[in-house]
Structures are given as C-alpha cells and as structure tokens.
Amino acid sequence: MTTDKVASVEQQPDDTLSATPLVELDDVGKHYGNIIALTGVSLKVRAGEVTCALGDNGAGKSTLIKIIAGRHKHTHGRMLVDGKETKFSSPREALDRGIATVYQDLAVVPLMPVWRNFFLGSEEVSGVWPFRALRVSEMREAAKEALHKMGIDLPDIDAPIGQLSGGQRQTVAIARAVHFGARVLILDEPTAALGVKQSGMVLHYVRRAAEQGLGVVFITHNPHHAHMVGDHFVLLNRGRMTLDCSYDDITLEELAQQMAGGDELETLSHELKR
C-alpha cells in the first residue's frame, strides 16, 4: 500500500469504515426477459473508500452503473441507500440522493469555457423571468474555488474545455460532482482513453475525492489502476461476481491474473506454449 493511500485511510475515524454504507447492493440482478445482464451482485460503498468494479467488455459493469445511477431498475435483490431499501425511478432521483455519475463521454460542450461547463445544467441566475441573467462572475469564482480546493490548477478557466487534455476534463468532472454535493461518485472507465501521465492525474483525484469523504465506485478494466487507488475490489464476469475482496487480501499480480482469466489463462498459455 502506498504512503499516500495509507495516510488517507489512517486519517479516517474508526467508526467511518463500520458505519452504514452509503449504498449497498444485496444479491442484485437485472434481467431483460430471458437475458441475464447481472445476477447475484453484492457490494458496499462506504464513505472514504474506493470500491473498484472490474471486468472486460460484456461483464456487466455498465448495467451495474445504470442500476446505482437510477437509469435502470434492478429486477432481483435489494439496493439500500443509507440503510433504506431503494429503487430509483430516474437519474435525477439518484442525483438528489447524492449519487453522481461521470461517464466516459463526460457530456461537456467543447466550445464553452471551463467554468460554463462546470455549471452546465445548474446555472446560477438572477432576476425574474423574462429578465433573468446568468451570474457570470459568481459562477467563475465558484468554479475556480472548487477546482482549487481539489488541488486542480488550470491555466485559464475561461478557455474552452475542449482545449483541455482528457485527464484535465476528467478532473474537472470530479471536482464538479464534489462541489454539487455528491456523496457517492461513480466513475465510468475514467482512464480508459488516457496515457500514463494523464491517467496518473485522474487516479490522484480519485483518491482526493475519497479523502474528502465520498464513496467512490471506480469502474475499470485495468487492474493496475484499480490496485493503485482501490480499497475494495469486485470482479464481474458475464454478469456474475467472481471476486470480492479488500486491498489487504489480494496482490496486484493476483488481481491481474483474476482479471485476465485466472486458471483459464494459465491453461491457454500451456496450450499455446512454443
């Protein structure tokens, strides 16, 4: 475990990790008629922890995201939010309960400035209709302060967000979720299309979000990235959980082997040995 990661865990009071999970899935499944997209998934998202959900394409990660984020209703099992059984009817309902999702495409407007994208859909206005006006200076300062609190230093908050690197756009999205009161932050493959340096930037702010008390769900197919920031790991394979363990219970090598196919991969390597 890295020094920074140890520090972030040790700073948490003892009752934090034993408190009621922010979100808990209990034997959750999702069926589309005869098609089983997800079955028997159980996990807990706690404040101050990063829960990594790993899996290849088609493993069920997207379905898992959509259930927690309120886009799809689960058909089996229970989902509990703050200890109470819940079934969201829309993403807005999940957002109102403090569950924010950052998807791969980020849903930004490339030609708009950073601060404008920061408040996209949540603009601050003054005046009475039809004479309402955007509170530009307040939004600029609020966005700048929120980014500063996360340790994000951008050269120009007025620059079009499309000019930022992929990693910078991801960090802005994370800071935005924190600013608007998210308690649970779901990150959908945030490092999938990034290089090493940009991925490192995003992973740093994933830990920063957890250190600020959020429960983070980090969706990824990269075991190296998961092991660098994760406190708990869940591995999905064809809609089923095949691994459920904490950081102290698994090494990076073991996690990578499980992700790559475990015994199946070893059998294949023997078959293809030259």
C-alpha positions in Angstrom: 0.0 0.0 0.0 1.4 3.4 -0.9 2.2 6.0 1.7 -0.4 8.4 0.4 -3.0 5.7 0.4 -2.1 4.6 4.0 -2.4 8.2 5.1 -5.8 8.6 3.6 -7.1 5.5 5.4 -5.5 6.2 8.7 -7.0 9.7 8.8 -10.5 8.2 8.9 -12.0 7.8 12.3 -12.6 4.2 13.4 -16.4 4.4 13.1 -16.3 5.6 9.4 -15.5 2.2 8.0 -18.0 0.4 10.2 -20.8 2.9 9.6 -23.9 2.2 7.5 -22.8 2.0 3.8 -23.8 4.9 1.6 -25.0 2.4 -1.0 -25.4 -1.4 -0.6 -26.3 -4.0 -3.2 -27.7 -7.2 -1.8 -27.9 -10.1 -4.3 -28.9 -7.6 -7.1 -29.7 -8.8 -10.6 -31.1 -7.4 -13.8 -32.9 -9.5 -16.4 -34.2 -8.4 -19.8 -36.7 -11.1 -20.5 -34.6 -14.3 -20.8 -31.3 -12.3 -21.0 -29.4 -12.2 -17.7 -27.3 -9.0 -17.7 -26.5 -9.1 -14.0 -27.1 -11.6 -11.2 -26.2 -12.2 -7.6 -24.1 -8.9 -7.2 -23.5 -7.8 -3.6 -21.2 -4.9 -2.7 -21.0 -2.0 -0.2 -19.9 1.6 -1.0 -18.6 3.3 2.1 -17.7 6.9 2.8 -14.0 7.5 2.3 -13.4 4.3 0.3 -12.9 3.5 -3.3 -14.7 0.4 -4.5 -13.4 -0.9 -7.8 -15.7 -2.9 -10.1 -13.5 -4.6 -12.7 -14.4 -6.6 -15.8 -14.0 -7.0 -19.5 -16.5 -5.8 -22.1 -19.8 -7.5 -21.5 -19.0 -8.3 -17.9 -22.0 -6.3 -16.6 -20.2 -3.1 -15.5 -22.5 -0.8 -17.5 -25.6 -2.4 -16.1 -24.2 -2.1 -12.6 -23.6 1.7 -13.2 -27.1 2.2 -14.5 -28.7 0.5 -11.5 -26.9 2.6 -9.0 -27.3 5.8 -11.0 -31.0 5.3 -11.4 -31.2 4.7 -15.2 -32.4 1.1 -14.8 -34.3 -0.6 -12.1 -33.0 -3.9 -10.8 -35.3 -6.9 -11.1 -33.8 -9.0 -8.3 -32.4 -8.4 -4.9 -32.2 -5.2 -2.9 -30.4 -1.8 -3.2 -30.1 0.1 0.0 -29.2 3.8 0.2 -28.2 4.9 3.7 -29.6 1.6 5.0 -33.0 2.0 3.4 -34.2 -0.1 0.6 -34.5 2.0 -2.6 -35.4 1.6 -6.2 -34.8 4.8 -8.2 -37.1 5.8 -10.9 -34.8 8.2 -12.7 -31.2 9.5 -12.6 -32.4 12.8 -11.2 -33.8 10.9 -8.2 -30.4 9.3 -7.6 -28.6 12.6 -8.0 -31.0 14.2 -5.4 -29.8 11.4 -3.0 -26.2 12.4 -3.6 -25.2 9.8 -6.3 -23.4 11.4 -9.2 -22.1 9.6 -12.2 -19.3 10.7 -14.5 -19.5 8.8 -17.8 -16.7 8.4 -20.3 -18.0 10.9 -22.8 -18.3 13.5 -19.9 -21.2 15.3 -21.6 -19.4 18.6 -22.0 -19.7 21.3 -24.6 -16.2 21.6 -26.1 -16.5 25.3 -27.2 -17.8 26.5 -23.9 -15.4 27.8 -21.2 -14.4 25.6 -18.3 -16.5 27.5 -15.8 -19.6 27.4 -18.0 -19.3 23.6 -18.4 -18.8 23.3 -14.6 -22.2 24.8 -14.1 -23.9 23.2 -17.1 -27.4 22.4 -16.2 -27.1 24.0 -12.8 -26.6 27.6 -13.8 -26.9 30.4 -11.2 -29.2 33.2 -12.4 -30.6 36.5 -11.0 -33.7 38.5 -11.8 -37.2 37.5 -12.7 -38.3 35.9 -16.0 -38.1 37.0 -18.7 -35.3 39.3 -17.5 -33.1 36.6 -15.9 -29.4 36.8 -16.4 -26.5 34.5 -15.7 -24.5 35.3 -12.6 -21.2 35.0 -14.6 -18.7 36.4 -12.1 -20.2 34.3 -9.2 -20.0 31.1 -11.3 -16.5 31.8 -12.4 -15.3 32.4 -8.9 -17.2 29.4 -7.5 -15.8 27.1 -10.2 -12.2 28.4 -9.6 -12.5 27.9 -5.9 -14.0 24.4 -6.2 -11.1 23.4 -8.5 -8.6 25.0 -6.1 -10.0 23.0 -3.2 -9.4 19.8 -5.1 -5.8 20.9 -5.9 -6.6 21.4 -9.6 -4.7 24.2 -11.2 -5.9 25.1 -14.7 -4.0 27.8 -16.7 -7.2 29.5 -17.8 -10.7 28.9 -16.5 -12.1 30.9 -19.4 -10.6 28.6 -22.0 -12.9 26.3 -24.0 -13.0 23.0 -22.1 -12.3 21.2 -25.4 -8.7 22.6 -25.3 -8.0 20.7 -22.0 -6.4 17.2 -22.0 -8.6 14.2 -21.4 -7.2 13.9 -17.9 -7.9 17.6 -17.1 -11.5 17.2 -18.3 -11.9 14.2 -16.0 -10.6 16.1 -13.0 -13.0 19.0 -13.7 -15.9 16.5 -13.8 -14.8 15.0 -10.4 -14.5 18.5 -8.9 -17.9 19.4 -10.2 -19.5 16.4 -8.6 -17.9 17.2 -5.3 -18.9 20.8 -5.5 -22.6 20.0 -6.1 -22.8 17.8 -3.0 -22.2 14.2 -4.3 -21.8 11.7 -1.6 -21.3 8.8 -4.0 -19.2 9.3 -7.1 -19.4 6.7 -9.9 -16.6 6.9 -12.4 -17.1 5.0 -15.7 -13.7 4.0 -17.1 -12.2 7.4 -16.4 -8.7 6.3 -17.5 -9.7 4.1 -20.5 -8.6 6.5 -23.2 -5.8 8.3 -21.4 -2.0 8.0 -21.5 0.2 7.2 -18.4 0.6 10.7 -17.2 -3.0 11.7 -17.6 -4.2 8.5 -16.0 -1.9 9.3 -13.0 -3.5 12.7 -12.7 -7.0 11.2 -12.7 -6.1 8.5 -10.2 -4.7 11.1 -7.9 -8.0 13.0 -7.8 -10.0 9.8 -7.3 -8.1 9.4 -4.0 -8.6 13.0 -3.2 -12.4 12.5 -3.6 -12.3 9.6 -1.2 -10.2 11.6 1.3 -12.9 14.2 1.3 -15.4 11.6 2.5 -17.1 10.5 -0.7 -17.8 6.9 -1.5 -16.2 6.3 -4.9 -17.2 3.5 -7.3 -14.4 3.2 -9.8 -15.4 1.2 -12.9 -12.4 -0.1 -14.9 -10.9 -3.0 -16.8 -7.3 -2.0 -15.7 -6.2 -3.9 -12.6 -3.1 -1.8 -12.2 -5.1 1.4 -12.0 -7.6 -0.3 -9.7 -5.0 -1.6 -7.3 -3.3 1.9 -7.1 -6.5 3.6 -5.7 -8.9 0.8 -4.5 -9.8 -0.2 -1.0 -12.2 -3.0 -2.2 -12.4 -5.0 -5.4 -15.3 -6.7 -7.1 -14.7 -8.6 -10.3 -17.6 -9.2 -12.8 -17.6 -11.9 -15.5 -20.6 -12.3 -17.7 -22.9 -10.6 -15.2 -21.7 -12.6 -12.2 -19.3 -11.8 -9.3 -16.2 -13.9 -9.4 -14.2 -11.9 -6.8 -15.0 -9.9 -3.7 -12.1 -8.8 -1.5 -10.3 -5.9 0.2 -6.9 -4.4 -0.7 -5.1 -6.3 2.0 -6.4 -9.6 0.7 -5.0 -9.5 -2.8 -1.8 -8.5 -4.5 -1.6 -6.7 -7.9 -0.4 -9.9 -9.5 -3.3 -11.9 -8.2 -5.8 -9.2 -9.2 -4.3 -9.1 -12.7 -4.4 -12.8 -13.0 -8.1 -12.9 -11.9 -8.9 -10.2 -14.3 -7.1 -11.9 -17.2 -8.9 -15.2 -16.7 -7.2 -16.9 -13.8 -6.9 -20.6 -14.4 -8.3 -20.3 -17.9 -5.4 -18.1 -18.9 -2.9 -20.4 -17.4 -4.4 -23.4 -19.3 -4.4 -21.3 -22.5 -0.7 -20.4 -22.0 0.2 -24.0 -21.7 -1.7 -24.9 -24.8 0.0 -22.1 -26.8 3.5 -22.7 -25.4 6.1 -22.9 -28.1 
